[in-house]
Amino acid sequence: MKIVIDCHGATDIGRVRATNEDNFLVADLSKSMRVQATSAGLDHRTRLFGASQGKLLAVADGLGGHESGERASELAIDTVANYALNELQWQGLPSESQTEQTQSTLRQAVMECQSRIETEVELRPQCLGMGTTLTLAYIVWPRLFLAHVGDSRCYLFRDGELRQLTVDHTMAQLQRETGEEVDIDAPASPDNVLWNVIGGAETDLSPDLQQLELQLGDRLLLCTDGLTRHIDDGGIAKLIEGVADAEEICQRLIDAANGAGGRDNIAAILATFNEGLSDESHSELVSIEQSSTIRTSYALAGQVLMKWTPTHSKLIYVLFHKEAPHGNEVVSQPRDCDEAARVDSGQYRQPRRFSRSGRTYRQQRHRDCLRRTGSESQ
């Protein structure tokens, strides 16, 4: 059985804030092999990529104001991506003996974020107090691993019901758990005071770790409090229910939060899990747009090429073809990963958005796919 994972992530500045301190990550994890030399004809390819091994999703809400908060959440996302790339074992579904190791790796990734921010503060003392929340999901179907710090959230929507998987690390939630009375008249609202956060004034970090089994039809939502401070769980469930497209759901959530005031930045990632086509010629395509919106869709006879940009702030994904079905446009692979990186630098036009049906595709050469901006189509 083939599982189709439709992922979409988006962030919005809101209606009040001058800067956006929220950051997010949607990444497909796959193996690669760099070919140094060969006598076989590989179509000038220097790196080969295998099938997807999992998904990595993360949202981070920066604290500390203006540049400090934005930098803190950016550092967290950057660190998680690099740590997963170099430390996380992508070998399919972990065995029972490997599960504990996977959780330990995710915990260490969060601790590495703490170290990165501490180093940043040493280099830039004016950023003292900068911090960020982090909610991280690693998916190897059907298992979901979560690591969480702060008051961003992860929700599971299943059979018409929305369940919050994470616990808010706020003073208000802590008081509720211990039976203390929450002082709503305090100068700083307990709902806005975090006792567990990456960076900040404290160095004692305690990430929550958990795992669970996903099912077909499930929907997973990661979001910052810019959404949940305006829309309650019942409202979120109504916005998710009855809509199949992950991108549309994300936009509905952001529009609802802005419509209710938009007092904070908003970040949301939505993932759906459905049974897909059994045809092995169908494979995954992830494209990135200038609007900081990442879209996952599906095309025929494709493979994914992934390349970090030099700033490590984005991923570029380029689809290339082997033998495309007649009448389908499938974008060819660039000659090497460095050339793929130049797409983001402005030297080449970014890959076009792809339709899920594949009916709009027609074959074209590499030079037609990544032609220089301003040149005419051939």
C-alpha positions as CSV (number, residue, x, y, z in Angstrom):
1,M,0.0,0.0,0.0
2,K,1.3,3.4,-1.0
3,I,0.9,6.3,1.5
4,V,0.4,9.8,0.1
5,I,1.5,12.5,2.5
6,D,0.3,16.0,1.5
7,C,2.2,18.7,3.5
8,H,1.9,22.4,3.5
9,G,3.6,25.0,5.7
10,A,3.0,28.8,5.9
11,T,3.7,31.7,8.1
12,D,2.2,35.2,8.3
13,I,3.2,38.4,10.1
14,G,-0.3,39.0,11.4
15,R,-2.1,42.4,11.6
16,V,-0.2,44.0,14.5
17,R,3.5,43.0,14.7
18,A,6.2,44.8,12.7
19,T,8.3,41.7,12.1
20,N,7.7,38.0,11.8
21,E,9.5,36.0,14.5
22,D,7.9,32.7,13.5
23,N,9.7,30.1,11.4
24,F,8.8,26.7,10.1
25,L,10.3,23.7,8.3
26,V,8.8,21.0,6.0
27,A,11.5,18.6,4.8
28,D,11.5,15.3,3.0
29,L,14.2,12.9,4.1
30,S,15.9,10.8,1.5
31,K,19.2,9.0,0.9
32,S,21.7,10.3,-1.7
33,M,24.8,9.0,-3.3
34,R,27.5,11.2,-4.9
35,V,29.0,9.6,-8.0
36,Q,32.7,10.5,-8.2
37,A,33.5,8.4,-11.3
38,T,31.8,5.8,-13.4
39,S,32.1,4.3,-16.8
40,A,28.3,3.9,-17.0
41,G,26.1,6.6,-18.7
42,L,24.4,8.5,-15.9
43,D,23.2,11.4,-18.0
44,H,25.7,13.8,-16.5
45,R,24.3,13.2,-13.0
46,T,26.7,13.6,-10.1
47,R,24.4,12.8,-7.3
48,L,21.6,10.1,-7.1
49,F,18.7,10.2,-4.8
50,G,16.6,7.4,-3.3
51,A,13.1,7.1,-2.1
52,S,11.7,9.1,0.8
53,Q,12.7,7.9,4.2
54,G,10.5,10.2,6.3
55,K,9.2,13.7,7.0
56,L,10.6,16.4,9.3
57,L,8.2,19.1,10.4
58,A,8.9,22.0,12.8
59,V,7.5,25.3,14.0
60,A,9.3,27.8,16.2
61,D,8.1,31.0,17.8
62,G,10.9,33.5,18.6
63,L,11.0,35.4,21.9
64,G,13.0,38.5,22.8
65,G,11.6,41.1,20.5
66,H,12.4,42.3,17.0
67,E,15.6,40.8,15.6
68,S,16.4,38.7,18.7
69,G,13.2,36.6,18.4
70,E,13.4,36.2,14.7
71,R,17.0,35.2,15.0
72,A,16.3,32.7,17.8
73,S,13.6,30.8,15.9
74,E,15.7,30.9,12.7
75,L,18.6,29.3,14.6
76,A,16.4,26.6,16.0
77,I,15.0,25.6,12.6
78,D,18.5,25.7,11.0
79,T,20.0,23.6,13.8
80,V,17.2,21.0,13.7
81,A,17.6,20.7,9.9
82,N,21.4,20.3,10.1
83,Y,21.2,17.9,13.1
84,A,18.7,15.7,11.3
85,L,20.7,15.7,8.1
86,N,23.9,14.5,9.9
87,E,22.7,12.6,13.0
88,L,19.2,11.2,12.4
89,Q,19.2,7.6,11.1
90,W,17.0,7.4,7.9
91,Q,16.6,3.7,7.6
92,G,12.9,3.2,7.4
93,L,10.7,2.4,10.4
94,P,12.8,2.1,13.6
95,S,12.7,-1.2,15.4
96,E,11.7,-1.3,19.0
97,S,15.3,-1.2,20.0
98,Q,16.0,1.8,17.8
99,T,13.0,3.8,19.0
100,E,14.7,4.9,22.2
101,Q,17.7,6.0,20.1
102,T,15.5,8.0,17.8
103,Q,13.9,9.8,20.7
104,S,17.3,10.5,22.2
105,T,18.5,11.9,18.9
106,L,15.5,14.3,18.7
107,R,16.2,15.4,22.3
108,Q,19.8,16.0,21.5
109,A,18.7,18.1,18.5
110,V,16.7,20.3,20.8
111,M,19.6,20.6,23.2
112,E,21.8,21.6,20.3
113,C,19.4,24.5,19.6
114,Q,20.1,25.6,23.2
115,S,23.8,25.6,22.6
116,R,23.5,27.5,19.3
117,I,21.5,30.3,21.0
118,E,23.9,30.5,23.9
119,T,26.8,30.8,21.5
120,E,24.9,33.5,19.6
121,V,24.3,35.5,22.8
122,E,28.1,35.3,23.6
123,L,28.8,36.8,20.2
124,R,26.0,39.3,20.4
125,P,25.4,40.4,24.0
126,Q,22.6,42.7,23.0
127,C,20.6,39.6,22.3
128,L,20.7,38.4,25.9
129,G,17.3,36.9,26.7
130,M,16.5,35.7,23.2
131,G,14.7,32.4,23.0
132,T,12.2,30.4,21.0
133,T,9.7,27.6,21.3
134,L,10.1,24.5,19.2
135,T,7.6,21.8,18.2
136,L,9.3,19.1,16.1
137,A,7.7,16.1,14.4
138,Y,9.6,13.3,12.7
139,I,7.4,10.9,10.7
140,V,8.4,7.5,9.5
141,W,5.1,5.9,8.5
142,P,3.2,5.0,10.5
143,R,5.1,6.2,13.5
144,L,5.2,9.8,14.7
145,F,8.0,11.1,17.0
146,L,7.5,14.4,18.8
147,A,9.9,16.7,20.6
148,H,8.4,19.9,22.2
149,V,9.4,22.9,24.2
150,G,7.3,26.0,24.8
151,D,3.7,26.8,23.9
152,S,3.6,26.1,20.2
153,R,1.4,23.0,19.6
154,C,0.9,19.8,17.7
155,Y,-2.6,18.5,17.1
156,L,-4.0,15.3,15.8
157,F,-7.3,15.3,13.9
158,R,-8.8,11.8,13.7
159,D,-12.3,10.7,13.0
160,G,-13.7,14.2,13.3
161,E,-12.0,14.9,16.7
162,L,-9.1,17.2,17.4
163,R,-6.7,16.2,20.1
164,Q,-3.8,18.3,21.4
165,L,-0.7,16.1,21.6
166,T,1.6,18.6,23.2
167,V,1.3,20.3,26.6
168,D,1.9,24.1,26.8
169,H,4.9,25.0,28.9
170,T,3.3,28.1,30.4
171,M,2.9,29.0,34.1
172,A,-0.8,28.9,33.7
173,Q,-0.8,25.3,32.5
174,L,1.7,24.4,35.2
175,Q,-0.6,25.9,37.9
176,R,-3.6,24.0,36.5
177,E,-1.7,20.7,36.6
178,T,-0.6,21.3,40.3
179,G,-4.0,22.5,41.3
180,E,-2.9,26.1,42.0
181,E,-5.3,29.0,41.3
182,V,-4.4,30.9,38.2
183,D,-4.1,34.6,38.9
184,I,-5.7,36.2,35.8
185,D,-5.0,39.7,37.2
186,A,-1.3,39.3,37.5
187,P,0.8,42.0,35.7
188,A,2.1,39.3,33.2
189,S,-0.6,36.8,32.2
190,P,0.4,33.3,33.3
191,D,-0.7,32.2,29.8
192,N,2.1,34.3,28.3
193,V,4.9,33.3,30.7
194,L,6.9,30.2,29.7
195,W,8.8,28.1,32.2
196,N,10.4,25.9,29.6
197,V,11.9,27.5,26.5
198,I,15.0,27.3,24.3
199,G,17.3,30.1,25.2
200,G,15.7,32.8,27.4
201,A,17.0,33.6,30.9
202,E,17.1,30.0,32.0
203,T,19.5,27.3,30.8
204,D,17.7,24.3,32.3
205,L,15.9,22.9,29.3
206,S,13.5,19.9,29.5
207,P,12.0,18.9,26.2
208,D,8.9,16.6,26.1
209,L,9.3,13.5,24.0
210,Q,6.6,11.1,22.8
211,Q,5.6,8.8,20.0
212,L,2.4,7.4,18.6
213,E,1.0,5.4,15.6
214,L,-0.6,7.3,12.8
215,Q,-3.6,6.0,10.8
216,L,-4.9,6.6,7.3
217,G,-7.1,9.6,7.2
218,D,-5.2,11.4,10.1
219,R,-4.3,15.0,9.9
220,L,-1.4,16.5,11.8
221,L,-1.2,20.2,12.6
222,L,1.8,22.1,14.0
223,C,1.2,25.7,14.9
224,T,2.4,28.7,17.0
225,D,0.3,30.5,19.5
226,G,-0.5,33.2,17.0
227,L,-3.2,30.7,15.8
228,T,-4.4,29.2,19.1
229,R,-4.7,32.6,21.0
230,H,-7.5,33.5,18.5
231,I,-9.0,30.2,17.4
232,D,-10.0,27.6,20.0
233,D,-9.8,23.8,19.5
234,G,-13.4,23.6,18.3
235,G,-12.8,26.3,15.7
236,I,-9.6,24.7,14.5
237,A,-11.5,21.4,14.0
238,K,-14.2,23.0,11.9
239,L,-11.6,24.7,9.7
240,I,-9.8,21.3,9.2
241,E,-12.8,19.1,8.7
242,G,-14.2,18.6,5.2
243,V,-11.3,20.1,3.3
244,A,-8.9,17.7,1.5
245,D,-6.2,20.1,0.4
246,A,-3.4,20.8,3.0
247,E,-2.6,24.2,1.4
248,E,-6.2,25.3,1.6
249,I,-6.5,24.3,5.2
250,C,-3.4,26.2,6.2
251,Q,-4.7,29.3,4.5
252,R,-8.1,29.0,6.2
253,L,-6.4,28.8,9.6
254,I,-4.2,31.8,8.9
255,D,-7.1,33.8,7.5
256,A,-9.2,33.0,10.6
257,A,-6.5,34.1,13.0
258,N,-6.0,37.3,11.1
259,G,-9.8,37.8,10.9
260,A,-10.0,37.5,14.7
261,G,-7.4,40.2,15.2
262,G,-4.0,38.8,14.1
263,R,-2.3,40.1,17.2
264,D,0.7,37.8,16.8
265,N,2.7,36.1,14.0
266,I,1.2,32.9,12.8
267,A,2.9,29.7,11.6
268,A,1.1,26.5,10.7
269,I,2.0,23.2,9.1
270,L,-0.7,20.7,8.0
271,A,0.0,17.1,6.9
272,T,-2.6,14.6,5.7
273,F,-2.1,10.9,5.3
274,N,-4.1,9.0,2.7
275,E,-3.9,5.9,0.6
276,G,-2.3,6.7,-2.7
277,L,-2.0,5.0,-6.1
278,S,-0.2,1.7,-6.3
279,D,1.6,2.7,-9.5
280,E,5.3,2.8,-8.5
281,S,5.9,5.4,-11.3
282,H,4.3,8.0,-9.1
283,S,6.8,9.8,-6.8
284,E,6.9,12.9,-4.7
285,L,7.7,16.4,-5.7
286,V,8.3,19.3,-3.2
287,S,8.6,22.8,-4.6
288,I,9.4,26.0,-2.7
289,E,7.9,29.4,-3.5
290,Q,9.1,32.9,-2.8
291,S,6.2,33.5,-0.4
292,S,7.8,31.1,2.1
293,T,5.1,28.6,1.4
294,I,6.2,25.0,0.9
295,R,3.9,22.7,-1.1
296,T,4.0,19.0,-1.5
297,S,2.3,17.5,-4.5
298,Y,2.7,14.4,-6.8
299,A,3.8,13.9,-10.4
300,L,4.5,11.1,-12.7
301,A,7.9,9.3,-13.2
302,G,9.8,11.7,-11.0
303,Q,12.5,11.8,-8.4
304,V,13.4,14.5,-5.9
305,L,16.7,16.4,-5.8
306,M,17.2,18.3,-2.5
307,K,19.8,21.0,-1.9
308,W,20.3,23.4,1.0
309,T,20.9,27.0,0.0
310,P,24.2,28.5,1.2
311,T,22.4,30.2,4.1
312,H,20.7,26.9,5.2
313,S,17.5,28.8,5.5
314,K,15.6,27.0,2.7
315,L,15.5,23.8,0.8
316,I,15.3,23.7,-3.0
317,Y,13.7,20.7,-4.6
318,V,13.9,20.0,-8.3
319,L,12.1,17.2,-10.1
320,F,13.9,15.3,-12.8
321,H,12.6,12.6,-15.1
322,K,13.7,9.2,-16.3
323,E,11.1,8.3,-19.0
324,A,8.1,10.7,-18.7
325,P,4.7,9.5,-20.0
326,H,3.7,11.1,-23.3
327,G,2.2,14.5,-22.9
328,N,3.5,15.1,-19.4
329,E,5.9,17.8,-18.5
330,V,8.6,16.7,-16.0
331,V,11.4,19.0,-15.1
332,S,14.9,17.7,-15.8
333,Q,17.7,17.5,-13.2
334,P,20.3,20.3,-13.1
335,R,23.9,19.2,-13.8
336,D,24.9,19.3,-10.2
337,C,23.8,20.5,-6.7
338,D,25.7,23.7,-7.0
339,E,23.7,24.6,-10.1
340,A,20.5,23.8,-8.2
341,A,21.6,26.3,-5.5
342,R,21.9,29.0,-8.0
343,V,18.2,28.8,-8.6
344,D,17.7,30.5,-5.2
345,S,20.4,33.1,-5.8
346,G,18.4,34.7,-8.6
347,Q,20.6,33.5,-11.5
348,Y,17.9,31.1,-12.6
349,R,14.2,31.1,-12.5
350,Q,12.7,29.0,-9.7
351,P,11.0,25.8,-10.8
352,R,7.3,26.3,-11.7
353,R,4.5,25.1,-9.5
354,F,3.3,21.6,-10.4
355,S,-0.2,20.3,-10.6
356,R,-1.1,17.1,-8.8
357,S,-2.8,15.5,-11.8
358,G,0.3,15.6,-14.0
359,R,-1.9,16.4,-17.0
360,T,-0.2,19.8,-17.6
361,Y,3.3,18.3,-17.9
362,R,5.3,18.1,-21.2
363,Q,8.9,17.0,-21.5
364,Q,11.5,19.7,-21.7
365,R,15.3,19.8,-21.5
366,H,17.3,21.0,-18.6
367,R,18.2,24.3,-20.2
368,D,14.5,25.0,-20.7
369,C,13.8,24.2,-17.0
370,L,16.5,26.3,-15.4
371,R,16.9,29.0,-18.0
372,R,18.2,32.4,-17.1
373,T,15.6,34.8,-16.0
374,G,14.4,36.9,-18.9
375,S,15.1,34.4,-21.6
376,E,12.4,33.2,-23.9
377,S,10.8,29.8,-23.8
378,Q,11.9,27.4,-26.4
